[in-house]
Amino acid sequence: MTTIKLYANLREIVGGASIDVPFEHGGTVRDLLAALRRASPALAEQVAGPNGELTGLAHVFVDGRNVKWLDGLDTLIEPDASIDLIPPAAGG
């Protein structure tokens, strides 16, 4: 089981600050998103489109680093990794 921390409007989708997803550590972000789609389809829609690519509506962070600056969907998730889903921020 992996706990994914949620922020801002993503919390409203699941009704809490985190969601537990059945996921085998050692897999990739792609594998985690497949597990998230089974656990919470509404939340998964915010993160990845039907083709599995990231939508940009929520950034995926592994150990505090955006996966787009790592190996993207092929980023490995180690057993002790922290996972965060954060919507993009805008300001002025």
One Martini backbone bead per residue (centre of mass of N, CA, C, O) as a GRO file, in nm:
protein
   92
    1MET     BB    1   0.098   0.035   0.022
    2THR     BB    2   0.027   0.374  -0.084
    3THR     BB    3   0.079   0.709   0.002
    4ILE     BB    4  -0.095   0.994  -0.120
    5LYS     BB    5  -0.048   1.326  -0.139
    6LEU     BB    6  -0.271   1.605  -0.118
    7TYR     BB    7  -0.376   1.909  -0.294
    8ALA     BB    8  -0.615   2.110  -0.276
    9ASN     BB    9  -0.856   2.011  -0.501
   10LEU     BB   10  -0.777   1.703  -0.468
   11ARG     BB   11  -0.911   1.659  -0.189
   12GLU     BB   12  -1.211   1.678  -0.283
   13ILE     BB   13  -1.227   1.413  -0.447
   14VAL     BB   14  -1.156   1.220  -0.172
   15GLY     BB   15  -1.190   1.366   0.119
   16GLY     BB   16  -0.867   1.429   0.152
   17ALA     BB   17  -0.504   1.438   0.208
   18SER     BB   18  -0.527   1.126   0.122
   19ILE     BB   19  -0.423   0.813  -0.046
   20ASP     BB   20  -0.465   0.468  -0.068
   21VAL     BB   21  -0.257   0.249  -0.272
   22PRO     BB   22  -0.226  -0.034  -0.442
   23PHE     BB   23   0.134  -0.084  -0.434
   24GLU     BB   24   0.439  -0.186  -0.574
   25HIS     BB   25   0.731  -0.138  -0.494
   26GLY     BB   26   0.950  -0.072  -0.781
   27GLY     BB   27   0.792   0.075  -0.958
   28THR     BB   28   0.625   0.300  -1.150
   29VAL     BB   29   0.441   0.567  -1.225
   30ARG     BB   30   0.267   0.414  -1.423
   31ASP     BB   31   0.178   0.199  -1.216
   32LEU     BB   32   0.053   0.394  -1.014
   33LEU     BB   33  -0.165   0.510  -1.207
   34ALA     BB   34  -0.312   0.242  -1.246
   35ALA     BB   35  -0.386   0.211  -0.945
   36LEU     BB   36  -0.537   0.483  -0.921
   37ARG     BB   37  -0.760   0.420  -1.129
   38ARG     BB   38  -0.883   0.195  -0.946
   39ALA     BB   39  -0.921   0.367  -0.675
   40SER     BB   40  -0.952   0.674  -0.844
   41PRO     BB   41  -1.074   0.787  -1.126
   42ALA     BB   42  -1.110   1.095  -1.071
   43LEU     BB   43  -0.816   1.149  -0.994
   44ALA     BB   44  -0.672   1.025  -1.239
   45GLU     BB   45  -0.785   1.232  -1.449
   46GLN     BB   46  -0.599   1.468  -1.337
   47VAL     BB   47  -0.320   1.318  -1.416
   48ALA     BB   48  -0.435   1.116  -1.650
   49GLY     BB   49  -0.500   1.008  -1.941
   50PRO     BB   50  -0.614   0.752  -2.139
   51ASN     BB   51  -0.299   0.717  -2.249
   52GLY     BB   52  -0.121   0.796  -1.967
   53GLU     BB   53  -0.065   1.083  -1.983
   54LEU     BB   54   0.008   1.371  -1.862
   55THR     BB   55  -0.199   1.661  -1.808
   56GLY     BB   56  -0.114   1.909  -1.587
   57LEU     BB   57  -0.330   1.915  -1.337
   58ALA     BB   58  -0.096   1.734  -1.203
   59HIS     BB   59   0.177   1.690  -1.010
   60VAL     BB   60   0.444   1.458  -0.983
   61PHE     BB   61   0.598   1.355  -0.677
   62VAL     BB   62   0.927   1.227  -0.591
   63ASP     BB   63   1.086   1.315  -0.331
   64GLY     BB   64   1.027   1.632  -0.425
   65ARG     BB   65   1.020   1.550  -0.739
   66ASN     BB   66   0.956   1.609  -1.051
   67VAL     BB   67   0.911   1.373  -1.299
   68LYS     BB   68   0.983   1.558  -1.546
   69TRP     BB   69   1.297   1.567  -1.419
   70LEU     BB   70   1.324   1.276  -1.459
   71ASP     BB   71   1.158   0.977  -1.595
   72GLY     BB   72   0.880   1.016  -1.560
   73LEU     BB   73   0.687   0.737  -1.598
   74ASP     BB   74   0.980   0.575  -1.539
   75THR     BB   75   0.989   0.632  -1.252
   76LEU     BB   76   1.108   0.511  -0.972
   77ILE     BB   77   0.970   0.345  -0.673
   78GLU     BB   78   1.065   0.337  -0.373
   79PRO     BB   79   0.979   0.212  -0.066
   80ASP     BB   80   1.038   0.521   0.081
   81ALA     BB   81   0.867   0.692  -0.088
   82SER     BB   82   0.731   1.002  -0.171
   83ILE     BB   83   0.394   1.110  -0.263
   84ASP     BB   84   0.280   1.381  -0.478
   85LEU     BB   85  -0.014   1.585  -0.551
   86ILE     BB   86   0.007   1.889  -0.754
   87PRO     BB   87  -0.120   2.160  -0.846
   88PRO     BB   88  -0.096   2.417  -1.023
   89ALA     BB   89   0.046   2.742  -0.996
   90ALA     BB   90  -0.078   3.077  -0.970
   91GLY     BB   91   0.028   3.422  -1.017
   92GLY     BB   92   0.085   3.798  -0.936
   0.00000   0.00000   0.00000
